[in-house]
C-alpha cells in the first residue's frame, strides 16, 4: 500500500493547535494517516542562534554569482547545524566555496550538504517520474507545485533540497488519483496530493489552462504558471510563520527570475487579501535577504513593511520550530522541558496574522497572539480526553 498525504483544497492545511501532537505524516487510502513518533526518533535540532546572521549568510545565495560572505569561521560554525536542519546548507556553500571558510570544518559540512542535495535530487526525479506514470496511467493529469518546480529555478541542483511532491489534480480526478497512488506497490513516491486549487485562486479549469510543460529528463511535467506559483507560495510561507528560511529564498529566486511577460495584472486581480500576502512575502525577501524586487509593483519604499514583520521572521529563524520537537503530549513532566515546549508553541505573530485574516499593519500583534493562544488552548483542553485515550489505545496495540 503506497503511503500518501491527501489534501483537499481550498483548505491547504489546518491550523495547528497549541498542544499539537506530532505525527509522522503519510496516510493511505485505508485511513491510517499518522502514527505517534517516539521522542528519540525525532531529529535533533540546534538551540537558538542569531537569525540576523542566518539572513546575512543567505543574502543573494540563490544567484549564479552570489556575493562573498563576510562572517567569521566561529559564526559559521555556530550556524552550521541550523543551516543543515532547515535545508539551506547548500545555499551557504555556494557563497563560501571560493573563500577560506570552505576549508573550515563547517565549510566541509556545508559542502557535504550540497553534495547530498544533488544526489537526492536525482533520486527524487525518479520518484516524480514514477508518480506521474501512475497517475497518467489512471487517466489523471496532475500539475506540480512547490518543491521540484521551484528548485528548477536555482542555478544548480544542490542548492534547493525538497522532500515530497505536491501534485494538484482536478476535483473530478481526485478519487482516481488517490486510488491509483494507494494501490502502487513500489518504493514510496512521496506524493502530497491536492484536490483543485486553493480558494480565491481561480477555478481549476482557468488555472490549469495557464499551466505549461517543462522537461523532466526524457519526459515532461506540467507546472503552474509563475503567477499562480507565486500566489501559492506566499500564503504557504505566511501560514507557517516564515519559520524556514529556504521558503523565503524561494520567493527571492522566483522574483529575480521573472520574465518580462509576467502578468502582474492577472496576479493582482485576485482578492485583495491574497495580493497583499504576495506583497508581504516579496517585500520580506527584499528587506531580509536583499532580493532585487525592482520589476515588481512593490519596489517603492512606500511599501516598506512594518518593523515587526522582518523582526518576527528573524526571530523565527533564530529558534527551533515546534514541528521539529517532541510533542508536549510526549514531553517528560519536567518544568524546564514543558516551559521550553510552551515557548516554542507561543503563537508566531506572522502565523496568527495569516490565520485570523488580520491586516499586516503596524499595530501590535500581542492582543492577537493572546487571543489565538486562548482559543487554541480551549480547543486543546476540550479534545484532551480523546487524545489521551488514543495514546492509550496506541500503546496497548
C-alpha positions in Angstrom: 0.0 0.0 0.0 1.5 3.3 -1.1 1.7 6.0 1.6 0.4 9.4 0.5 -0.8 12.6 2.0 -4.1 13.9 0.6 -5.1 17.5 0.9 -8.5 18.8 -0.3 -8.3 22.4 -1.4 -9.3 25.1 -0.9 -8.1 24.5 2.7 -4.5 23.5 2.0 -3.7 23.0 5.7 -5.5 23.1 9.0 -4.2 25.4 11.8 -2.1 23.6 14.4 -3.4 23.6 18.0 -1.4 24.9 20.9 -0.7 21.4 22.3 -0.3 19.7 18.9 0.7 16.1 18.9 3.5 15.4 16.4 2.7 12.7 14.0 4.6 11.1 11.2 2.5 12.3 8.3 1.8 10.0 5.4 -1.6 8.4 5.0 -3.0 5.7 2.9 -6.4 5.1 1.3 -7.0 2.7 4.2 -7.3 5.7 6.5 -4.1 5.3 8.5 -3.0 9.0 8.4 -0.4 9.1 11.1 1.3 7.3 14.0 2.8 8.8 17.2 6.5 9.4 16.9 8.7 8.2 19.7 10.7 11.1 21.1 14.1 9.5 20.3 13.1 9.2 16.7 12.6 13.0 16.2 15.6 14.7 14.6 17.7 16.7 17.0 17.6 20.4 16.1 20.0 23.0 17.4 19.1 25.5 20.1 18.7 29.3 19.5 21.0 31.1 17.1 21.2 34.6 15.7 18.5 35.0 13.0 20.2 38.1 11.5 23.4 36.0 11.0 21.3 33.4 9.0 20.0 36.2 6.9 23.5 37.5 6.3 24.9 34.2 5.1 21.9 33.6 2.8 22.0 37.1 1.3 22.0 36.6 -2.5 22.9 32.9 -2.2 20.4 31.8 -4.9 22.2 33.7 -7.6 24.6 32.3 -10.3 27.4 34.6 -8.8 26.4 35.1 -5.2 28.2 37.8 -3.2 31.1 36.7 -1.0 30.3 36.1 2.7 32.0 38.1 5.4 31.1 36.2 8.6 33.7 34.7 10.8 34.5 31.0 10.9 33.2 30.9 14.5 29.8 32.4 13.4 29.6 29.9 10.6 30.3 27.0 13.0 27.5 28.3 15.3 25.0 28.5 12.4 26.0 25.2 10.7 23.6 22.9 12.5 20.6 25.2 12.0 21.5 25.7 8.3 21.6 21.9 7.8 18.3 21.4 9.7 16.5 24.0 7.5 17.9 22.8 4.2 20.0 25.9 3.5 23.4 24.3 3.8 23.9 24.0 0.0 23.0 27.7 -0.5 25.5 28.9 2.1 28.1 26.6 0.5 27.6 28.5 -2.8 28.7 31.7 -1.0 31.8 30.3 0.8 33.1 27.9 -1.8 35.7 30.3 -3.1 36.7 31.6 0.4 38.9 30.5 3.2 35.7 29.4 5.0 35.4 26.5 2.6 38.4 24.9 4.4 36.9 25.0 7.8 35.1 22.1 9.5 31.7 23.9 9.0 32.6 24.6 5.4 33.3 20.9 4.8 29.9 20.1 6.4 28.1 22.5 4.1 29.9 21.1 1.1 28.7 17.7 2.1 25.1 19.1 2.3 25.4 20.4 -1.2 26.6 17.0 -2.5 23.8 15.2 -0.7 21.2 17.6 -2.0 22.5 17.0 -5.5 22.3 13.2 -5.2 18.9 13.4 -3.5 17.6 15.5 -6.4 18.4 12.6 -8.8 16.5 10.2 -6.6 13.5 12.5 -6.3 13.4 12.8 -10.1 12.8 9.1 -10.4 10.1 9.2 -7.7 8.4 12.0 -9.5 8.5 10.2 -12.8 7.1 7.2 -11.1 4.2 9.2 -9.6 3.4 10.9 -12.9 3.4 7.5 -14.7 1.0 6.0 -12.1 -1.4 9.0 -12.3 -1.3 9.3 -16.1 -1.9 5.5 -16.4 -5.1 6.1 -14.4 -6.1 8.9 -16.7 -5.2 11.7 -14.3 -3.3 14.8 -15.5 -1.5 16.3 -12.4 0.1 19.7 -12.1 3.3 20.0 -9.9 3.8 22.9 -7.5 6.4 23.9 -4.9 9.4 21.6 -4.3 10.8 20.4 -7.6 9.1 23.1 -9.6 10.8 25.8 -7.5 14.1 24.0 -7.3 14.5 24.2 -11.1 14.8 28.0 -10.8 18.0 27.7 -8.8 21.3 27.7 -10.8 22.3 24.2 -9.6 20.6 21.2 -8.2 22.4 21.1 -4.9 21.1 24.4 -3.7 17.5 23.6 -3.0 16.5 20.3 -1.4 12.9 19.1 -1.4 11.0 16.1 0.0 7.6 15.2 -1.2 6.0 16.2 -4.5 2.9 18.5 -4.3 0.7 17.3 -7.1 -2.6 19.1 -7.8 -5.4 17.3 -9.7 -8.9 18.3 -11.0 -11.6 17.6 -8.4 -13.3 15.1 -10.6 -10.0 13.1 -10.9 -9.0 13.2 -7.2 -10.5 9.9 -6.2 -8.9 8.1 -9.2 -5.6 9.7 -8.3 -5.8 8.7 -4.7 -6.8 5.2 -5.5 -4.0 4.7 -8.1 -1.3 6.0 -5.7 -2.6 4.0 -2.8 -2.6 0.8 -4.9 1.0 1.3 -6.1 3.3 -1.4 -4.6 6.8 0.0 -5.4 9.1 2.3 -3.4 7.4 5.3 -1.8 6.6 8.0 -4.3 6.4 10.8 -1.6 3.3 12.4 -3.0 1.3 15.2 -1.3 -2.0 15.1 -3.4 -4.2 18.1 -3.6 -7.7 18.5 -4.9 -8.2 21.5 -7.1 -6.7 24.9 -6.2 -6.9 26.9 -3.0 -9.9 29.2 -2.6 -9.8 32.6 -4.3 -7.1 31.5 -6.7 -9.5 30.9 -9.6 -11.3 27.8 -10.7 -9.4 24.7 -11.7 -10.1 25.0 -15.4 -8.8 28.5 -15.7 -5.7 27.9 -13.6 -5.0 24.6 -15.4 -5.2 26.3 -18.7 -2.3 28.6 -17.7 0.0 25.7 -16.8 2.9 24.7 -19.1 5.2 21.7 -19.5 8.9 21.7 -18.5 11.5 19.0 -19.1 12.0 16.2 -16.6 14.7 14.1 -18.1 13.3 12.3 -21.2 9.7 13.3 -20.4 7.8 16.4 -19.4 5.9 17.5 -16.3 3.2 20.2 -16.1 3.7 23.1 -13.7 1.7 26.1 -12.7 2.2 29.5 -14.4 4.7 31.7 -12.4 1.9 34.0 -11.4 0.0 31.1 -9.8 3.1 29.6 -8.3 4.0 32.9 -6.6 0.4 33.2 -5.5 0.6 29.8 -3.9 4.0 30.1 -2.2 3.3 33.4 -0.5 0.3 32.3 1.7 2.1 29.0 2.4 5.1 30.8 3.8 2.9 33.1 6.0 0.7 30.2 7.1 3.8 28.6 8.6 5.1 31.8 10.2 8.0 32.1 7.8 10.0 29.8 10.1 12.0 28.1 7.3 14.5 30.5 5.6 14.5 28.3 2.5 11.0 29.3 1.7 11.9 33.0 1.6 14.9 32.1 -0.7 12.3 30.5 -3.0 10.4 33.8 -3.2 13.7 35.6 -3.9 14.7 33.3 -6.7 11.3 33.4 -8.3 11.0 37.1 -8.2 14.5 37.6 -9.6 14.0 35.1 -12.4 10.6 36.5 -13.6 10.4 37.0 -17.3 9.3 40.3 -18.9 5.9 38.9 -19.8 5.0 38.1 -16.2 1.3 39.1 -15.9 1.1 41.4 -12.8 -2.5 42.4 -13.8 -3.6 38.7 -13.5 -1.9 38.2 -10.2 -3.2 41.4 -8.7 -6.8 40.6 -9.9 -7.0 38.1 -7.0 -8.9 39.0 -3.8 -7.2 41.9 -2.0 -6.1 39.8 0.9 -4.2 37.4 -1.3 -2.5 40.1 -3.3 -1.4 41.8 0.0 0.1 38.5 1.2 2.1 38.2 -2.0 3.3 41.8 -1.5 4.3 40.9 2.1 6.5 38.0 1.1 8.1 39.8 -1.8 9.0 42.7 0.5 10.2 40.3 3.1 12.6 38.7 0.5 13.9 42.1 -0.2 14.2 43.5 3.3 15.5 40.4 4.9 17.6 38.7 2.1 18.3 41.6 -0.3 16.3 40.2 -3.2 16.0 42.5 -6.2 12.3 43.4 -6.5 12.7 46.2 -9.0 10.4 44.6 -11.5 7.5 44.2 -9.0 4.8 46.7 -8.1 6.1 46.9 -4.6 9.7 48.1 -5.1 8.9 51.7 -3.9 9.8 52.4 -0.3 6.2 53.4 0.4 5.5 49.6 0.5 8.1 49.1 3.3 6.8 46.5 5.8 6.1 47.3 9.5 9.2 46.7 11.6 7.6 43.7 13.4 7.4 41.6 10.2 11.2 41.3 9.4 11.9 41.1 13.1 9.4 38.2 13.6 10.9 36.4 10.6 14.4 36.6 12.0 13.1 35.6 15.4 11.5 32.5 13.8 14.8 31.6 12.2 16.7 32.0 15.5 14.7 29.3 17.3 13.9 25.7 16.7 10.3 25.1 15.4 7.8 23.2 17.4 7.2 20.8 14.5 10.8 19.6 14.9 10.5 18.9 18.6 8.8 16.4 20.8 5.1 17.0 21.4 4.0 18.4 24.7 1.8 15.2 25.0 5.0 13.2 24.8 7.2 15.5 26.8 8.6 14.4 30.2 6.9 16.2 33.1 9.9 18.5 33.9 9.3 22.1 34.4 12.2 23.2 32.2 11.1 20.9 29.3 7.5 21.9 29.5 8.3 25.6 29.6 10.5 25.2 26.5 7.7 23.4 24.7 5.3 26.2 25.6 7.7 28.9 24.5 8.1 27.2 21.1 4.4 26.9 20.7 3.7 30.6 21.6 1.8 32.0 18.6 4.1 33.3 15.9 2.9 36.9 15.0 3.1 36.2 11.3 1.3 32.9 11.6 -1.6 34.4 13.7 -2.0 37.4 11.4 -2.5 35.0 8.5 -4.7 32.6 10.4 -7.1 35.2 11.6 -7.1 37.2 8.3 -5.8 40.4 10.0 -4.1 43.2 8.1 -0.3 43.3 8.0 -0.1 46.8 9.5 2.0 48.4 12.3 -0.3 47.6 15.2 1.0 45.3 17.9 0.4 41.6 17.4 0.3 40.9 21.2 -3.5 41.1 21.6 -3.9 38.8 18.6 -1.3 36.3 19.9 -3.1 36.3 23.3 -6.5 35.6 21.7 -5.0 32.9 19.5 -3.4 31.2 22.4 -6.6 31.3 24.4 -8.7 29.8 21.6 -6.2 27.1 20.8 -5.8 26.2 24.5 -9.5 25.9 24.9 -9.8 23.6 21.9 -6.9 21.5 23.2 -8.4 21.2 26.6 -11.7 20.1 25.1 -10.0 17.5 23.0 -7.6 16.2 25.6 -9.6 13.2 26.8 -9.9 11.9 23.3 -6.2 12.4 22.6 -5.2 10.7 25.8 -7.5 7.8 25.0 -6.0 7.5 21.6 -2.5 7.4 23.1 -3.5 4.7 25.5 -5.0 2.6 22.7 -1.9 3.0 20.6 0.4 2.0 23.5 -1.7 -1.1 24.0 -1.7 -2.2 20.3 
